[in-house]
Amino acid sequence: MHIVTDSGMDLSAQQKQGLEIHQVPLKLTLDGKTYRSGVDIQPEEFYELLKTTDDMPVTSLPSPGEFAELYQRLAKTGEIFSIHISSGLSNTMDSARAAAQMVPDAVIHFFDTLTLSGAQGWQVEAAARAFAAGWSLDKVTELVEKVRQVTETIYTLPDLKYLIHGGRISHLKGMLASLLHLKPLIGVSKTDGKYTERGKTPTFKRALEAIAATVAREIPEGSSLRVQIAHTANPEGADILRGAMDKRFDCHWLPYSTVAPALGAHTGLGLVGLIYAPLNLFPEIPGS
């Protein structure tokens, strides 16, 4: 079974080791130049560019033709499990489904992660490792559904202008928060895969600490958690959040990941996010 995903997914280099994953890149345009996220431009390069420009990046989807070309090539040697960024945040899945109509001989199984970034990466990694271990499609789908069910994402960021520009949050709410200098806590709904407000604080540092407090309202302090931090060129903020989490929980940390350029184009510099799940509810993933 071939795994196809998109560059709305984040995995650390360590997590990617040994995995066979095909990523169709989302695109972004900055200063008049278009890049394929993760191909023509890497996260570190992109965030350096953001520091030196007043331009606002614009993103675009992979075309159905790009998906179809990959599907056609992979279909010669097996079926395809195509697992993508939340349909509530992107039309990437629609593009992939349109591509499937262009390759009628391909056997393609679609899965909507209803999330993005590191949480999407957890689902993709689970699928890739389970298929590599010889699991059946039904068993892998059940596993990925379980990972999706128990995994949560929450993030904060110092500046809302990128989210507002990209249309990812209400313009009015975003402007009000900016005027009041409030820093939001943003989650992703498991119902429709769209952003939800989880709270807000006056300062960014307090927002980082509030992430840990928000988790503690859902999960008893001292619990064992599977956790990972993703950020946009803000390792200092990541360390603050890690410290806040370690004070409250028995954290089993995965390596930090840097948010992909196509996602960072909608958040800008400074974002820090947490991906987490209770360890006792998280399913066993073969080979991890």
C-alpha positions as CSV (number, residue, x, y, z in Angstrom):
1,M,0.0,0.0,0.0
2,H,1.4,3.4,-1.0
3,I,0.9,6.4,1.4
4,V,0.1,9.7,-0.2
5,T,-0.2,12.9,1.8
6,D,0.5,16.6,1.4
7,S,2.8,19.2,2.9
8,G,0.2,20.3,5.4
9,M,1.8,17.6,7.5
10,D,4.7,18.0,9.9
11,L,7.0,15.2,11.1
12,S,10.4,15.5,12.7
13,A,13.4,14.0,10.8
14,Q,13.6,11.2,13.4
15,Q,9.9,10.3,12.8
16,K,10.4,10.2,9.1
17,Q,13.2,7.7,9.2
18,G,12.4,4.4,7.5
19,L,9.0,5.6,6.3
20,E,7.9,5.5,2.6
21,I,5.6,8.5,2.2
22,H,4.8,10.5,-0.9
23,Q,4.0,14.1,-0.3
24,V,2.3,16.3,-2.8
25,P,3.4,19.9,-2.0
26,L,1.1,22.8,-1.3
27,K,2.4,26.0,-2.8
28,L,3.1,29.5,-1.6
29,T,3.9,32.8,-3.3
30,L,6.0,35.4,-1.6
31,D,7.6,38.5,-3.2
32,G,6.3,37.4,-6.6
33,K,8.0,34.0,-6.5
34,T,6.1,30.7,-6.1
35,Y,7.6,27.8,-4.1
36,R,6.5,24.2,-3.5
37,S,6.4,23.9,0.2
38,G,9.1,21.5,1.4
39,V,10.5,21.1,-2.1
40,D,11.7,24.4,-3.4
41,I,11.8,26.0,0.0
42,Q,12.5,24.5,3.4
43,P,11.0,25.8,6.7
44,E,14.2,27.5,7.9
45,E,14.6,29.3,4.6
46,F,11.0,30.4,4.5
47,Y,11.0,31.9,8.0
48,E,14.2,33.8,7.3
49,L,12.5,35.3,4.2
50,L,9.5,36.3,6.4
51,K,11.9,38.3,8.6
52,T,13.1,40.4,5.6
53,T,9.9,41.2,3.7
54,D,6.7,43.2,4.1
55,D,4.9,41.0,1.6
56,M,2.2,38.6,2.8
57,P,2.5,35.1,1.5
58,V,-0.4,33.5,-0.4
59,T,-0.9,29.8,-0.6
60,S,-2.4,27.5,-3.2
61,L,-3.4,23.9,-3.5
62,P,-1.8,21.1,-5.5
63,S,-3.7,20.7,-8.7
64,P,-5.7,17.6,-9.5
65,G,-3.1,17.0,-12.3
66,E,-0.3,16.8,-9.8
67,F,-2.1,14.3,-7.7
68,A,-3.2,12.3,-10.9
69,E,0.4,12.1,-12.1
70,L,1.5,10.6,-8.8
71,Y,-1.5,8.3,-8.5
72,Q,-0.9,7.0,-12.0
73,R,2.7,6.2,-11.3
74,L,2.0,4.5,-7.9
75,A,-1.0,2.5,-9.1
76,K,1.2,0.4,-11.3
77,T,2.6,-1.3,-8.1
78,G,-0.3,-1.3,-5.6
79,E,-3.2,0.4,-4.0
80,I,-3.0,3.9,-2.5
81,F,-3.9,5.3,1.0
82,S,-4.4,9.1,0.5
83,I,-4.5,10.9,3.8
84,H,-4.8,14.6,3.9
85,I,-5.0,17.9,5.8
86,S,-8.4,18.7,7.3
87,S,-11.1,19.3,4.7
88,G,-12.3,22.0,7.1
89,L,-9.2,24.0,6.6
90,S,-8.1,23.2,3.0
91,N,-9.6,22.0,-0.3
92,T,-6.6,19.7,-0.8
93,M,-8.8,16.6,-0.3
94,D,-11.2,17.8,-3.0
95,S,-8.3,18.2,-5.4
96,A,-7.1,14.7,-4.6
97,R,-10.6,13.2,-5.2
98,A,-10.9,15.1,-8.5
99,A,-7.5,13.5,-9.5
100,A,-8.8,10.0,-8.7
101,Q,-11.5,10.5,-11.4
102,M,-8.7,11.1,-13.8
103,V,-7.0,7.8,-13.0
104,P,-9.9,5.3,-13.0
105,D,-7.6,2.2,-12.8
106,A,-6.1,3.4,-9.5
107,V,-7.5,1.9,-6.3
108,I,-7.4,4.9,-3.9
109,H,-8.6,4.9,-0.3
110,F,-9.1,8.5,1.1
111,F,-8.8,9.5,4.7
112,D,-9.5,13.0,6.1
113,T,-7.3,13.7,9.2
114,L,-9.6,16.6,10.3
115,T,-6.4,18.3,11.5
116,L,-3.0,19.5,10.3
117,S,0.7,19.9,11.1
118,G,2.0,17.5,13.7
119,A,-1.3,15.9,14.5
120,Q,-1.7,15.1,10.8
121,G,1.8,13.7,10.9
122,W,0.9,11.4,13.8
123,Q,-1.8,9.9,11.7
124,V,0.3,9.6,8.6
125,E,3.2,8.0,10.6
126,A,0.7,5.5,12.1
127,A,-0.6,4.5,8.7
128,A,2.8,4.1,7.1
129,R,4.2,2.0,10.0
130,A,1.2,-0.2,10.2
131,F,1.1,-0.9,6.4
132,A,4.8,-1.6,6.5
133,A,4.1,-4.2,9.3
134,G,1.7,-5.9,7.0
135,W,-1.6,-4.8,8.5
136,S,-4.8,-4.9,6.5
137,L,-6.5,-1.8,5.2
138,D,-9.4,-2.2,7.7
139,K,-7.0,-2.6,10.6
140,V,-4.9,0.4,9.5
141,T,-8.0,2.6,9.0
142,E,-9.2,1.7,12.5
143,L,-5.8,2.5,14.0
144,V,-5.6,5.9,12.2
145,E,-9.2,6.7,13.3
146,K,-8.2,6.0,16.9
147,V,-5.1,8.3,16.6
148,R,-7.4,11.0,15.2
149,Q,-9.9,10.5,18.1
150,V,-7.4,10.8,21.0
151,T,-5.0,13.4,19.6
152,E,-5.5,17.1,20.3
153,T,-3.8,20.2,19.0
154,I,-3.6,23.6,20.6
155,Y,-1.4,26.5,19.5
156,T,-0.9,30.2,20.1
157,L,0.9,32.9,18.1
158,P,2.1,36.5,18.7
159,D,0.5,38.1,15.7
160,L,-2.9,37.4,14.1
161,K,-2.4,39.4,10.8
162,Y,-1.3,36.3,8.8
163,L,-4.4,34.3,9.9
164,I,-6.6,37.2,9.1
165,H,-5.0,37.7,5.7
166,G,-5.3,34.0,4.9
167,G,-9.0,34.0,5.9
168,R,-8.5,31.3,8.4
169,I,-10.3,33.1,11.2
170,S,-13.1,35.7,11.3
171,H,-11.7,39.0,10.2
172,L,-13.7,40.9,12.8
173,K,-12.7,38.6,15.7
174,G,-9.1,38.8,14.6
175,M,-9.1,42.5,14.4
176,L,-10.7,42.9,17.9
177,A,-8.1,40.6,19.4
178,S,-5.3,42.5,17.7
179,L,-6.7,45.8,19.0
180,L,-6.9,44.5,22.5
181,H,-3.5,42.9,22.3
182,L,-4.9,39.5,23.2
183,K,-3.1,36.3,22.3
184,P,-5.5,33.5,21.3
185,L,-5.4,29.8,22.1
186,I,-6.6,27.9,19.0
187,G,-7.6,24.3,18.7
188,V,-9.0,22.2,15.9
189,S,-12.5,20.8,16.1
190,K,-12.9,17.0,15.7
191,T,-16.4,17.5,14.2
192,D,-15.6,19.6,11.2
193,G,-11.8,20.0,11.3
194,K,-12.0,23.8,11.6
195,Y,-10.3,26.1,14.0
196,T,-11.9,26.8,17.4
197,E,-11.0,29.3,20.0
198,R,-9.8,27.7,23.2
199,G,-9.1,30.9,25.2
200,K,-7.1,34.1,25.1
201,T,-4.5,35.9,27.3
202,P,-3.0,39.3,27.4
203,T,0.6,38.3,26.6
204,F,2.3,35.6,24.5
205,K,4.3,34.2,27.4
206,R,1.1,33.8,29.4
207,A,-0.6,32.2,26.4
208,L,2.2,29.5,26.3
209,E,1.6,28.8,30.0
210,A,-2.2,28.8,29.4
211,I,-1.8,26.0,26.9
212,A,-0.6,23.7,29.7
213,A,-3.4,25.0,32.0
214,T,-5.9,24.2,29.3
215,V,-4.6,20.7,28.9
216,A,-4.8,20.3,32.7
217,R,-8.5,21.2,32.6
218,E,-9.1,18.2,30.3
219,I,-6.7,15.7,31.7
220,P,-5.7,15.1,35.3
221,E,-2.3,16.6,36.3
222,G,0.4,13.9,36.6
223,S,-1.1,11.9,33.7
224,S,1.3,10.4,31.2
225,L,1.0,12.1,27.8
226,R,2.4,11.6,24.3
227,V,3.5,15.1,23.4
228,Q,5.2,17.1,20.6
229,I,5.8,20.8,20.0
230,A,5.7,22.4,16.6
231,H,6.8,26.0,16.1
232,T,7.6,28.6,13.5
233,A,11.2,29.7,14.2
234,N,10.5,30.0,17.9
235,P,12.6,27.5,19.8
236,E,12.6,29.7,22.9
237,G,8.8,29.7,23.1
238,A,8.9,26.0,22.5
239,D,11.1,25.6,25.5
240,I,8.8,27.7,27.7
241,L,5.8,25.5,26.7
242,R,7.8,22.4,27.4
243,G,8.7,23.6,30.8
244,A,5.1,24.4,31.6
245,M,4.0,21.0,30.5
246,D,6.7,19.2,32.4
247,K,5.5,20.9,35.6
248,R,2.0,19.4,35.3
249,F,2.4,16.1,33.4
250,D,4.6,13.0,32.9
251,C,5.5,13.9,29.3
252,H,6.8,11.5,26.8
253,W,8.3,13.9,24.3
254,L,8.7,13.5,20.6
255,P,11.3,15.7,18.9
256,Y,10.3,19.3,18.1
257,S,9.1,19.9,14.5
258,T,9.2,23.1,12.5
259,V,5.9,24.0,10.9
260,A,5.9,23.5,7.1
261,P,6.1,26.7,5.0
262,A,2.6,26.3,3.5
263,L,1.2,26.3,7.1
264,G,3.5,29.0,8.4
265,A,2.3,31.2,5.6
266,H,-1.0,31.4,7.5
267,T,0.5,32.0,10.9
268,G,3.7,33.9,10.5
269,L,6.7,33.8,12.8
270,G,6.5,32.9,16.5
271,L,3.8,30.3,16.6
272,V,4.1,27.5,19.2
273,G,1.8,24.6,19.2
274,L,1.3,21.4,21.2
275,I,0.1,18.0,19.9
276,Y,-0.8,15.7,22.7
277,A,-2.7,12.5,23.7
278,P,-3.1,10.6,26.9
279,L,-0.6,7.8,26.7
280,N,-3.1,5.2,28.1
281,L,-5.5,5.9,25.2
282,F,-3.0,6.2,22.4
283,P,-2.9,3.0,20.3
284,E,0.3,1.0,19.9
285,I,1.9,1.8,16.6
286,P,4.1,-1.0,15.1
287,G,7.8,-0.1,14.7
288,S,7.6,3.1,16.7
